[in-house]
Amino acid sequence: MTLQIPCPACRQSVYFPRFEECDEDFLESICLRCDYRYALLRTEVASFNSHLESWYRSKYNKQPEYRRVYQLRLYVAGNIDKNNTFKALDFSTLGQEEKISALAGDKVLLLYLMQGKVLRDLLWVENSITGKSYLLRKPAARAKSLAFNISKLALAITVPLCILNPTTNRLLLAAAAPTAAGIGTYATMRQRLKERDRQELGRLASEQRLLLQKYDIEQQAQTLQQELNANKKLIRRLKKLQQKMFNTQQELYDRQIEITTKGINKVLQQIELSEELLTGYNQIIKMISIEYETSRIAQVIPENVSEKILWQLEELKAIELKKQEMAAQVDPQKLLQEI
Protein backbone atom coordinates (compact mmCIF):
# COMPACT_ATOMS: atom_id res chain seq x y z
CA MET A 1 0.00 0.00 0.00
CA THR A 2 1.22 3.48 -0.89
CA LEU A 3 2.30 5.40 2.24
CA GLN A 4 0.38 8.53 3.22
CA ILE A 5 1.96 11.04 5.64
CA PRO A 6 0.62 14.51 6.59
CA CYS A 7 2.95 17.33 5.51
CA PRO A 8 4.55 18.71 8.72
CA ALA A 9 4.06 22.26 7.39
CA CYS A 10 0.48 22.33 6.05
CA ARG A 11 -0.96 18.86 6.91
CA GLN A 12 -1.82 18.05 3.29
CA SER A 13 -1.20 14.39 2.50
CA VAL A 14 2.20 13.54 1.00
CA TYR A 15 2.50 10.13 -0.68
CA PHE A 16 5.44 7.73 -0.85
CA PRO A 17 5.73 4.35 -2.59
CA ARG A 18 6.29 1.21 -0.55
CA PHE A 19 9.96 0.60 0.28
CA GLU A 20 9.70 -2.86 -1.29
CA GLU A 21 8.90 -1.22 -4.65
CA CYS A 22 11.96 1.06 -4.80
CA ASP A 23 15.59 0.06 -4.50
CA GLU A 24 16.67 3.43 -3.08
CA ASP A 25 18.34 4.45 0.18
CA PHE A 26 15.41 6.75 0.90
CA LEU A 27 12.11 7.76 -0.70
CA GLU A 28 11.56 11.28 -2.03
CA SER A 29 8.33 13.25 -2.28
CA ILE A 30 7.13 16.82 -2.39
CA CYS A 31 4.12 18.56 -0.89
CA LEU A 32 1.98 19.89 -3.75
CA ARG A 33 0.70 22.73 -1.57
CA CYS A 34 3.83 24.19 0.03
CA ASP A 35 6.70 22.81 -2.15
CA TYR A 36 8.70 21.37 0.74
CA ARG A 37 10.72 18.36 -0.36
CA TYR A 38 10.89 15.34 1.95
CA ALA A 39 12.89 12.15 2.34
CA LEU A 40 11.50 9.09 4.10
CA LEU A 41 13.83 6.49 5.61
CA ARG A 42 13.04 3.16 7.21
CA THR A 43 15.39 1.75 9.80
CA GLU A 44 15.42 -0.50 12.86
CA VAL A 45 15.76 0.26 16.56
CA ALA A 46 18.95 -0.95 18.23
CA SER A 47 18.03 0.45 21.66
CA PHE A 48 15.53 2.89 23.20
CA ASN A 49 15.44 4.77 26.46
CA SER A 50 13.40 7.66 27.88
CA HIS A 51 13.59 9.44 31.24
CA LEU A 52 11.99 12.42 32.98
CA GLU A 53 13.72 15.67 33.82
CA SER A 54 12.20 18.38 36.04
CA TRP A 55 13.04 21.99 36.79
CA TYR A 56 11.51 25.13 38.34
CA ARG A 57 10.96 28.26 36.22
CA SER A 58 11.92 30.40 39.21
CA LYS A 59 12.50 30.06 42.93
CA TYR A 60 8.93 31.24 43.52
CA ASN A 61 7.36 28.39 41.49
CA LYS A 62 6.19 25.52 43.68
CA GLN A 63 5.09 23.29 40.82
CA PRO A 64 7.94 21.75 38.80
CA GLU A 65 7.99 21.66 35.00
CA TYR A 66 8.65 18.33 33.30
CA ARG A 67 10.08 17.16 30.05
CA ARG A 68 10.76 13.65 28.79
CA VAL A 69 14.11 12.99 27.14
CA TYR A 70 14.39 10.23 24.54
CA GLN A 71 17.51 8.42 23.38
CA LEU A 72 17.30 6.14 20.38
CA ARG A 73 20.05 4.22 18.66
CA LEU A 74 19.08 3.21 15.15
CA TYR A 75 20.80 1.05 12.60
CA VAL A 76 22.00 3.26 9.76
CA ALA A 77 19.84 2.93 6.62
CA GLY A 78 21.39 0.30 4.39
CA ASN A 79 23.04 -1.40 7.37
CA ILE A 80 20.12 -3.23 8.92
CA ASP A 81 22.22 -6.40 9.02
CA LYS A 82 23.41 -5.26 12.46
CA ASN A 83 27.02 -4.53 11.56
CA ASN A 84 27.31 -2.16 14.55
CA THR A 85 26.78 1.00 12.48
CA PHE A 86 24.41 3.20 14.47
CA LYS A 87 22.74 6.61 14.33
CA ALA A 88 21.97 8.36 17.63
CA LEU A 89 18.66 10.20 17.84
CA ASP A 90 18.05 12.39 20.91
CA PHE A 91 15.03 14.65 21.45
CA SER A 92 12.63 15.73 24.20
CA THR A 93 8.92 16.43 24.70
CA LEU A 94 7.17 18.61 27.26
CA GLY A 95 5.21 16.88 30.02
CA GLN A 96 5.52 13.56 31.78
CA GLU A 97 3.73 11.42 29.20
CA GLU A 98 5.83 9.16 26.97
CA LYS A 99 4.78 10.30 23.47
CA ILE A 100 6.57 7.52 21.61
CA SER A 101 8.20 4.24 22.65
CA ALA A 102 10.12 1.43 20.98
CA LEU A 103 11.76 -1.93 21.59
CA ALA A 104 14.91 -3.28 20.00
CA GLY A 105 14.00 -4.65 16.58
CA ASP A 106 11.05 -2.30 15.97
CA LYS A 107 10.88 -0.77 12.49
CA VAL A 108 10.95 3.04 12.51
CA LEU A 109 10.12 5.64 9.83
CA LEU A 110 12.09 8.91 9.76
CA LEU A 111 10.91 11.93 7.75
CA TYR A 112 13.58 14.49 6.80
CA LEU A 113 13.37 17.90 5.18
CA MET A 114 15.47 18.05 2.03
CA GLN A 115 17.25 21.00 0.45
CA GLY A 116 18.09 20.00 -3.08
CA LYS A 117 19.53 16.49 -2.77
CA VAL A 118 20.72 16.99 0.80
CA LEU A 119 18.91 15.67 3.90
CA ARG A 120 18.65 18.49 6.44
CA ASP A 121 16.41 18.39 9.52
CA LEU A 122 14.69 15.35 10.99
CA LEU A 123 11.03 16.38 11.31
CA TRP A 124 8.97 13.34 12.22
CA VAL A 125 9.41 9.82 13.59
CA GLU A 126 6.96 6.88 13.65
CA ASN A 127 7.18 3.44 15.21
CA SER A 128 5.71 1.20 12.50
CA ILE A 129 4.95 -1.54 15.03
CA THR A 130 2.92 0.54 17.50
CA GLY A 131 1.68 3.07 14.92
CA LYS A 132 2.60 5.98 17.21
CA SER A 133 4.32 8.99 15.69
CA TYR A 134 5.72 12.30 16.88
CA LEU A 135 6.36 15.60 15.08
CA LEU A 136 9.76 16.88 16.23
CA ARG A 137 9.62 20.21 14.41
CA LYS A 138 8.08 21.96 11.41
CA PRO A 139 10.13 22.62 8.25
CA ALA A 140 10.48 26.36 8.94
CA ALA A 141 11.30 25.95 12.65
CA ARG A 142 15.04 26.40 12.21
CA ALA A 143 14.56 29.50 10.04
CA LYS A 144 12.15 30.95 12.61
CA SER A 145 14.65 30.32 15.41
CA LEU A 146 17.43 31.96 13.38
CA ALA A 147 15.22 34.99 12.68
CA PHE A 148 14.40 35.33 16.38
CA ASN A 149 18.09 35.25 17.30
CA ILE A 150 18.90 37.86 14.65
CA SER A 151 16.10 40.06 16.00
CA LYS A 152 17.59 39.82 19.49
CA LEU A 153 21.06 40.63 18.17
CA ALA A 154 19.74 43.57 16.14
CA LEU A 155 17.88 44.83 19.19
CA ALA A 156 21.02 44.58 21.31
CA ILE A 157 22.89 46.72 18.75
CA THR A 158 20.11 49.18 17.88
CA VAL A 159 19.05 50.23 21.37
CA PRO A 160 22.52 51.42 22.51
CA LEU A 161 22.91 53.34 19.24
CA CYS A 162 19.61 55.07 19.80
CA ILE A 163 20.59 56.01 23.33
CA LEU A 164 23.87 57.48 22.11
CA ASN A 165 22.11 59.33 19.31
CA PRO A 166 18.87 60.68 20.83
CA THR A 167 16.58 61.51 17.93
CA THR A 168 12.81 61.72 17.80
CA ASN A 169 12.62 58.41 15.92
CA ARG A 170 14.89 56.39 18.14
CA LEU A 171 12.08 54.33 19.75
CA LEU A 172 10.56 53.61 16.34
CA LEU A 173 13.97 52.65 14.98
CA ALA A 174 14.70 50.45 17.98
CA ALA A 175 11.46 48.53 17.44
CA ALA A 176 11.46 48.40 13.64
CA ALA A 177 15.07 47.47 12.87
CA PRO A 178 15.27 44.12 14.68
CA THR A 179 11.75 43.18 13.61
CA ALA A 180 12.52 43.87 9.95
CA ALA A 181 15.80 41.98 10.19
CA GLY A 182 14.10 38.96 11.75
CA ILE A 183 11.19 38.88 9.32
CA GLY A 184 13.50 39.28 6.34
CA THR A 185 15.77 36.47 7.50
CA TYR A 186 12.86 34.15 8.21
CA ALA A 187 11.23 34.77 4.83
CA THR A 188 14.52 34.28 2.98
CA MET A 189 15.44 31.08 4.82
CA ARG A 190 11.93 29.68 4.45
CA GLN A 191 12.00 30.20 0.69
CA ARG A 192 15.44 28.63 0.40
CA LEU A 193 14.22 25.45 2.08
CA LYS A 194 11.49 25.00 -0.52
CA GLU A 195 12.23 23.29 -3.81
CA ARG A 196 13.02 26.04 -6.33
CA ASP A 197 14.29 24.11 -9.36
CA ARG A 198 11.48 24.20 -11.95
CA GLN A 199 12.46 20.91 -13.57
CA GLU A 200 12.68 19.13 -10.23
CA LEU A 201 9.38 20.67 -9.14
CA GLY A 202 7.70 19.43 -12.31
CA ARG A 203 9.07 15.91 -11.97
CA LEU A 204 8.34 15.54 -8.26
CA ALA A 205 4.85 17.02 -8.66
CA SER A 206 4.07 14.56 -11.49
CA GLU A 207 5.35 11.68 -9.37
CA GLN A 208 3.22 12.87 -6.45
CA ARG A 209 0.09 12.94 -8.63
CA LEU A 210 0.86 9.39 -9.81
CA LEU A 211 1.18 8.22 -6.20
CA LEU A 212 -2.07 9.98 -5.25
CA GLN A 213 -3.87 8.22 -8.09
CA LYS A 214 -2.29 4.90 -7.10
CA TYR A 215 -3.30 5.42 -3.47
CA ASP A 216 -6.95 6.10 -4.41
CA ILE A 217 -7.15 2.99 -6.61
CA GLU A 218 -5.49 0.88 -3.91
CA GLN A 219 -8.16 2.07 -1.46
CA GLN A 220 -10.89 1.01 -3.89
CA ALA A 221 -9.21 -2.35 -4.44
CA GLN A 222 -8.90 -2.88 -0.68
CA THR A 223 -12.60 -2.15 -0.13
CA LEU A 224 -13.48 -4.46 -3.01
CA GLN A 225 -11.32 -7.24 -1.56
CA GLN A 226 -13.16 -6.94 1.77
CA GLU A 227 -16.50 -7.21 -0.04
CA LEU A 228 -15.20 -10.21 -1.97
CA ASN A 229 -14.11 -11.95 1.24
CA ALA A 230 -17.51 -11.23 2.84
CA ASN A 231 -19.34 -12.69 -0.18
CA LYS A 232 -17.20 -15.83 -0.13
CA LYS A 233 -18.05 -16.24 3.54
CA LEU A 234 -21.76 -15.72 2.71
CA ILE A 235 -21.54 -18.46 0.06
CA ARG A 236 -20.10 -20.88 2.63
CA ARG A 237 -22.89 -20.06 5.12
CA LEU A 238 -25.64 -20.41 2.52
CA LYS A 239 -24.26 -23.74 1.33
CA LYS A 240 -24.11 -25.05 4.90
CA LEU A 241 -27.70 -23.90 5.48
CA GLN A 242 -28.78 -25.55 2.24
CA GLN A 243 -27.03 -28.79 3.21
CA LYS A 244 -28.92 -28.85 6.53
CA MET A 245 -32.17 -28.52 4.57
CA PHE A 246 -31.17 -31.43 2.33
CA ASN A 247 -30.26 -33.57 5.36
CA THR A 248 -33.63 -32.94 7.00
CA GLN A 249 -36.95 -33.83 5.37
CA GLN A 250 -36.21 -32.33 1.96
CA GLU A 251 -39.85 -32.06 0.88
CA LEU A 252 -40.48 -29.63 3.78
CA TYR A 253 -37.81 -27.26 2.48
CA ASP A 254 -38.28 -27.41 -1.30
CA ARG A 255 -39.16 -23.71 -1.57
CA GLN A 256 -36.37 -22.62 0.80
CA ILE A 257 -33.82 -24.73 -1.08
CA GLU A 258 -34.90 -23.14 -4.36
CA ILE A 259 -34.57 -19.60 -2.92
CA THR A 260 -31.17 -20.41 -1.38
CA THR A 261 -29.93 -21.84 -4.69
CA LYS A 262 -30.91 -18.64 -6.52
CA GLY A 263 -29.16 -16.59 -3.84
CA ILE A 264 -25.99 -18.66 -4.13
CA ASN A 265 -25.96 -18.26 -7.91
CA LYS A 266 -26.39 -14.47 -7.65
CA VAL A 267 -23.62 -14.16 -5.06
CA LEU A 268 -21.35 -16.29 -7.29
CA GLN A 269 -22.03 -13.89 -10.18
CA GLN A 270 -21.21 -10.97 -7.90
CA ILE A 271 -17.96 -12.66 -6.86
CA GLU A 272 -17.05 -13.11 -10.52
CA LEU A 273 -17.62 -9.40 -11.20
CA SER A 274 -15.59 -8.43 -8.11
CA GLU A 275 -12.67 -10.58 -9.24
CA GLU A 276 -12.85 -8.99 -12.69
CA LEU A 277 -12.79 -5.54 -11.09
CA LEU A 278 -9.84 -6.48 -8.88
CA THR A 279 -7.90 -7.68 -11.90
CA GLY A 280 -8.57 -4.35 -13.63
CA TYR A 281 -7.57 -2.28 -10.60
CA ASN A 282 -4.36 -4.26 -10.14
CA GLN A 283 -3.49 -3.75 -13.80
CA ILE A 284 -3.89 0.04 -13.41
CA ILE A 285 -1.79 -0.01 -10.22
CA LYS A 286 0.98 -1.82 -12.13
CA MET A 287 0.84 0.75 -14.96
CA ILE A 288 1.22 3.61 -12.48
CA SER A 289 4.08 1.82 -10.70
CA ILE A 290 5.92 1.39 -14.01
CA GLU A 291 5.56 5.09 -14.87
CA TYR A 292 6.68 6.11 -11.39
CA GLU A 293 9.77 3.89 -11.40
CA THR A 294 10.66 5.07 -14.93
CA SER A 295 10.55 8.66 -13.69
CA ARG A 296 12.75 7.84 -10.69
CA ILE A 297 15.40 6.08 -12.77
CA ALA A 298 15.44 8.45 -15.75
CA GLN A 299 14.91 11.59 -13.62
CA VAL A 300 12.40 12.90 -16.15
CA ILE A 301 8.74 13.90 -15.94
CA PRO A 302 6.74 10.66 -16.29
CA GLU A 303 4.55 10.05 -19.31
CA ASN A 304 0.98 11.22 -18.91
CA VAL A 305 -0.93 7.94 -18.59
CA SER A 306 -4.18 9.62 -17.51
CA GLU A 307 -5.97 8.87 -20.80
CA LYS A 308 -5.04 5.17 -20.68
CA ILE A 309 -6.10 4.94 -17.05
CA LEU A 310 -9.36 6.85 -17.61
CA TRP A 311 -10.26 4.54 -20.49
CA GLN A 312 -9.75 1.48 -18.29
CA LEU A 313 -11.60 3.08 -15.39
CA GLU A 314 -14.61 3.74 -17.62
CA GLU A 315 -14.73 0.03 -18.49
CA LEU A 316 -14.46 -0.89 -14.82
CA LYS A 317 -17.18 1.61 -13.89
CA ALA A 318 -19.69 -0.31 -16.04
CA ILE A 319 -18.77 -3.52 -14.24
CA GLU A 320 -19.05 -1.75 -10.87
CA LEU A 321 -22.60 -0.57 -11.67
CA LYS A 322 -23.63 -4.08 -12.65
CA LYS A 323 -22.12 -5.42 -9.42
CA GLN A 324 -23.99 -2.84 -7.33
CA GLU A 325 -27.31 -3.74 -8.95
CA MET A 326 -26.67 -7.39 -8.21
CA ALA A 327 -25.59 -6.63 -4.63
CA ALA A 328 -28.99 -4.99 -4.01
CA GLN A 329 -30.66 -8.24 -5.09
CA VAL A 330 -28.53 -10.41 -2.79
CA ASP A 331 -29.09 -8.74 0.57
CA PRO A 332 -28.59 -11.65 3.05
CA GLN A 333 -31.31 -10.36 5.41
CA LYS A 334 -33.90 -10.05 2.60
CA LEU A 335 -32.88 -13.48 1.32
CA LEU A 336 -33.39 -15.08 4.73
CA GLN A 337 -36.74 -13.28 5.17
CA GLU A 338 -37.96 -14.92 1.97
CA ILE A 339 -36.89 -18.30 3.37
LINKA-V423688 format. One record per backbone hydrogen bond with DSSP energy under -0.5 kcal/mol. NH is the residue of the N-H (numbers start at 0). CO is the residue of the C=O. E is the energy in kcal/mol with one decimal. If there is no record, write none. Layout:
<<NH & CO & E> <NH & CO & E>>
This chain:
<<2 & 15 & -2.6> <4 & 13 & -2.8> <6 & 11 & -2.6> <10 & 6 & -2.4> <13 & 4 & -2.8> <15 & 2 & -2.3> <20 & 17 & -1.5> <21 & 17 & -0.6> <21 & 18 & -0.9> <23 & 21 & -1.5> <26 & 39 & -2.5> <28 & 37 & -2.0> <30 & 35 & -2.2> <31 & 29 & -0.5> <34 & 30 & -1.9> <36 & 113 & -0.5> <36 & 192 & -0.5> <37 & 28 & -3.1> <38 & 111 & -2.3> <39 & 26 & -2.7> <40 & 109 & -2.7> <42 & 107 & -2.7> <44 & 105 & -2.6> <45 & 72 & -3.5> <46 & 72 & -1.6> <48 & 70 & -1.6> <50 & 68 & -2.1> <52 & 66 & -2.8> <54 & 64 & -1.9> <60 & 57 & -1.1> <63 & 61 & -0.6> <64 & 54 & -3.5> <66 & 52 & -2.2> <67 & 92 & -3.3> <68 & 50 & -3.0> <68 & 66 & -0.5> <69 & 90 & -3.4> <70 & 48 & -3.0> <71 & 88 & -2.8> <72 & 46 & -2.4> <73 & 71 & -0.5> <73 & 86 & -2.9> <74 & 43 & -2.6> <75 & 84 & -2.0> <78 & 75 & -2.7> <81 & 78 & -0.7> <82 & 78 & -0.6> <85 & 83 & -0.7> <86 & 73 & -2.9> <88 & 71 & -3.0> <90 & 69 & -1.4> <92 & 67 & -2.3> <94 & 65 & -2.5> <98 & 96 & -0.9> <104 & 44 & -2.7> <105 & 102 & -2.3> <107 & 42 & -2.7> <108 & 125 & -2.8> <109 & 40 & -2.6> <110 & 123 & -2.6> <111 & 38 & -3.1> <111 & 109 & -0.6> <112 & 120 & -2.8> <113 & 36 & -3.2> <114 & 117 & -2.6> <117 & 114 & -1.7> <119 & 112 & -3.4> <122 & 110 & -3.0> <122 & 120 & -0.5> <123 & 110 & -1.4> <124 & 133 & -2.1> <125 & 108 & -2.2> <126 & 131 & -2.8> <127 & 106 & -2.2> <127 & 125 & -0.8> <128 & 106 & -0.7> <130 & 126 & -2.6> <133 & 124 & -2.5> <135 & 122 & -2.5> <135 & 133 & -0.8> <136 & 122 & -1.4> <140 & 137 & -2.0> <143 & 139 & -2.5> <144 & 140 & -2.4> <145 & 141 & -2.4> <146 & 142 & -2.4> <147 & 143 & -2.2> <148 & 144 & -2.2> <149 & 145 & -2.2> <150 & 146 & -2.3> <151 & 147 & -2.2> <152 & 148 & -2.3> <153 & 149 & -3.1> <154 & 150 & -2.4> <155 & 151 & -2.3> <156 & 152 & -1.5> <157 & 153 & -3.0> <158 & 154 & -2.2> <159 & 155 & -0.6> <160 & 156 & -1.3> <161 & 157 & -2.3> <162 & 158 & -2.0> <163 & 159 & -2.2> <164 & 160 & -1.7> <166 & 164 & -0.8> <169 & 166 & -1.4> <172 & 168 & -2.8> <173 & 169 & -2.7> <174 & 170 & -1.8> <175 & 171 & -2.8> <176 & 172 & -2.4> <177 & 173 & -0.6> <178 & 174 & -1.0> <179 & 175 & -2.9> <180 & 176 & -2.3> <181 & 177 & -2.6> <182 & 178 & -2.7> <183 & 179 & -2.5> <184 & 180 & -2.2> <185 & 181 & -2.6> <186 & 182 & -2.7> <187 & 183 & -2.3> <188 & 184 & -2.8> <189 & 185 & -2.6> <190 & 186 & -1.9> <191 & 187 & -2.0> <192 & 188 & -1.6> <193 & 189 & -0.7> <193 & 190 & -0.6> <194 & 34 & -2.6> <200 & 196 & -2.9> <201 & 197 & -2.5> <202 & 198 & -2.4> <203 & 199 & -3.0> <204 & 200 & -2.4> <205 & 201 & -2.0> <206 & 202 & -2.4> <207 & 203 & -2.3> <208 & 204 & -2.1> <209 & 205 & -2.0> <210 & 206 & -2.3> <211 & 207 & -2.3> <212 & 208 & -2.3> <213 & 209 & -2.5> <214 & 210 & -2.7> <215 & 211 & -2.3> <216 & 212 & -2.1> <217 & 213 & -2.5> <218 & 214 & -2.1> <219 & 215 & -1.9> <220 & 216 & -2.7> <221 & 217 & -2.4> <222 & 218 & -2.3> <223 & 219 & -2.5> <224 & 220 & -2.3> <225 & 221 & -1.9> <226 & 222 & -2.1> <227 & 223 & -2.5> <228 & 224 & -2.5> <229 & 225 & -2.2> <230 & 226 & -2.4> <231 & 227 & -2.1> <232 & 228 & -1.9> <233 & 229 & -2.1> <234 & 230 & -2.3> <235 & 231 & -1.8> <236 & 232 & -2.1> <237 & 233 & -2.7> <238 & 234 & -2.5> <239 & 235 & -2.0> <240 & 236 & -2.4> <241 & 237 & -2.6> <242 & 238 & -2.3> <243 & 239 & -1.9> <244 & 240 & -1.7> <245 & 241 & -2.2> <246 & 242 & -2.2> <247 & 243 & -1.0> <249 & 247 & -1.0> <251 & 248 & -1.6> <252 & 248 & -0.5> <252 & 249 & -1.6> <253 & 250 & -0.6> <256 & 252 & -3.0> <257 & 253 & -1.9> <258 & 254 & -2.4> <259 & 255 & -2.6> <260 & 256 & -2.2> <261 & 257 & -2.0> <262 & 258 & -2.3> <263 & 259 & -2.6> <264 & 260 & -2.2> <265 & 261 & -2.2> <266 & 262 & -2.4> <267 & 263 & -2.3> <268 & 264 & -1.9> <269 & 265 & -2.1> <270 & 266 & -2.6> <271 & 267 & -2.1> <272 & 268 & -2.0> <273 & 269 & -2.4> <274 & 270 & -2.4> <275 & 271 & -1.8> <276 & 272 & -2.4> <277 & 273 & -2.6> <278 & 274 & -2.0> <279 & 275 & -1.9> <280 & 276 & -2.9> <281 & 277 & -2.6> <282 & 278 & -1.7> <283 & 279 & -1.9> <284 & 280 & -2.4> <285 & 281 & -2.0> <286 & 282 & -2.0> <287 & 283 & -2.4> <288 & 284 & -2.2> <289 & 285 & -2.3> <290 & 286 & -2.1> <291 & 287 & -2.5> <292 & 288 & -2.6> <293 & 289 & -2.3> <294 & 290 & -2.0> <295 & 291 & -2.1> <296 & 292 & -2.3> <297 & 293 & -2.8> <298 & 294 & -1.8> <299 & 294 & -0.7> <304 & 302 & -1.0> <308 & 304 & -2.6> <309 & 305 & -3.2> <310 & 306 & -2.2> <311 & 307 & -1.8> <312 & 308 & -2.7> <313 & 309 & -2.2> <314 & 310 & -1.4> <315 & 311 & -2.2> <316 & 312 & -2.1> <317 & 313 & -1.3> <318 & 314 & -1.3> <319 & 315 & -2.5> <320 & 316 & -2.3> <321 & 317 & -1.8> <322 & 318 & -2.3> <323 & 319 & -2.3> <324 & 320 & -2.1> <325 & 321 & -1.9> <326 & 322 & -2.3> <327 & 323 & -1.7> <328 & 324 & -0.8> <329 & 325 & -0.9> <329 & 326 & -0.6> <330 & 327 & -0.5> <331 & 329 & -0.6> <334 & 330 & -2.6> <335 & 331 & -2.3> <336 & 332 & -1.9> <337 & 333 & -1.7> <338 & 334 & -1.3>>
